[in-house]
Amino acid sequence: MKECIILGILVLNIVLQSSVFPFLQIDNIIFDSLLTLVVSFSLIAGNPTGAVVGFVGGLLQDILFGNNIGLYTLQYMLIGYIVGLAYMKVYIDRLIVPVVFAAFSSILKQTIVLIYNFFMQIDIPLDEALYKIIIPELLYTIALMPIVFALIRNLYRHKFMRHKL
Amino acid sequence: MPRFFKKFSLIIIIVISIALVVLMFSTSNSRDRMTALEGFVGQIVAPFQRGLYTVSSTVYNFFSEIDERRNMKGNYEALKEKVAHLEKELVKLEELEKENKRLKELLRFADQNEEFIVTGARVIAKNPGNWFNLITIDKGEKDGISVNMAVVTEKGLVGRVVEVAENWSKVRTIVDGQSAVSAIIQRNRDNGIVKGNNSLVMEDGMCRMIYLPEDSSVVEGDKVITSGLGDIFPKGIYIGEVKEVIKEERNLYKTAIIEPGVDFQRLEEVLVVVSSREYSETNAD
C-alpha cells in the first residue's frame, strides 16, 4: 500500500511537472517539485525510503524528459540518501530544517549538473548559470518546500504509511 | 531489506551511482529511438499528461484573460497619458518648425538687405487689444538697441523703438495712432506720411498715408516704402499696399489707406535695424 501511494505520488508529480507547473513559472524558472518530495520523504522516513524515492522519481524524469538515462536518477538518489542520513538526527518540526535541507539538496543537484556539463564539454558560463538558473531555482524551491513537507508529514500521520519499505 | 540496506547502504549507493554514471554517459550520445522502457513509461503517463495539460492550460488562459482585463484599464490610462505627452511633443515640434520657417525668412530678409545691420529679437509682449500698437521685444541697451531704431520683419516695417531698458525695449508699431513714418509711393515717388489708424478709433489694422499731393496718381495696389526722411527709418523698407485712395474735400491732399505688409496679430520674431550703411555713409559725407 505504502509503496503504491509513493509511486502514485511520484507519477502524479511527473504529470504535474510537465502539465501544471509550467504555468507556475517565475522568470522562466520552474520549482523542483521532485526535490521537495525526495527531501520530505528522506527527512520523515529516512533511508532506504529517501534513496528509493529519489531513484524512482529521478528515473521517471530521466525516461520522460532526460537527455540520457541516469543523470536525474543519480542526482535524486544521492539527495535522498544523503538527506536520509539525517533521519532522526534533526528536529523536523522546525520549519527551517526542511528548508535548509532543500537548499543544500538544490546546491548538490546543481553541482552534479555542472560536473556533468564539464565532462560533456557543455560550455555554460558559471556566473550566468548561477544568476539565471541555480539561485532562482533554489529560492523558488525552498519557498515551496514547507508546503510539500507539510503535505507529506500529514500523509505519514496515516497508519498505512508507518511501516518501513 | 532495511537491515541489509543499513549495513551495506554506502556500498550499494556507490555501486548504483557508478552504474548510473556509466549508463548516463553511454546514453548521452544522440539516439534515434527510445528504449523499450522509455516507450512503455511514456505510453502510461502520456494520456494523463495530455488531459491535465488541457485542463491546466484552460485554467491558465482563464486567469490570464482576467489578468489582461484587469491590466487593460491600467494600460488604457498609461496609453492616454502617452498620447497626451506625444501630442504635447507634436505641438512643440510644430512650433519649432514654424519658428524655424519664420527665422529662415527673417534671415533671408537680412541677407537680401545687406545695407542694414540687424539684430534679431523675440516679441515677448503685446499690449492688450485687438490690434497691437506697442510691442515689447527681448533686446535692450545691452544688445546695442537704442531709441528710434527701426524694427522690421521680412514682410515689412514693424515700427520703431520708443523705450529702451537694459534687456528689453518697447516698439511703437506703425498702426499706432501716434506713429508717423515718412513714406513714398514706390511707383511714382510721391511723398507722404504713414500714420496709424487708431486715432480714428477704428482699430482695423490699417494705416493712412496722408499729405499725398492732390495730383498724385496713386492707385489701389501701389506699394508704399519708407522714404528715409527724418533720419529714423532707413530708406526703402516696405510698409504696405494701397487699398483705397481718398480725396479729402476740405484740403489739398489725397489720403491713401494702406494695408501693412506685417501681420501684427502674428508677430513673434523681429529684426532691429541697429544701423544702416547708407546712413553711415551719408553721415560721414
Interface residues (C-beta under 8 A of the other chain):
Chain A: V11 I14 V15 L16 S18 S19 V20 F23 N47 P48 A51 F55 L60 I63 L64 N67 N68 I69 G70 L71 T73 L74 M77 L78 Y81 Y116 F119 M120 K164 L165
Chain B: M1 P2 F5 K6 S9 I13 I16 S17 L20 V21 V22 L23 M24 F25 T27 S28 T35 L37 E38 V41 G42 V45 F48 Q49 L52 Y53 S56 S57 V59 Y60
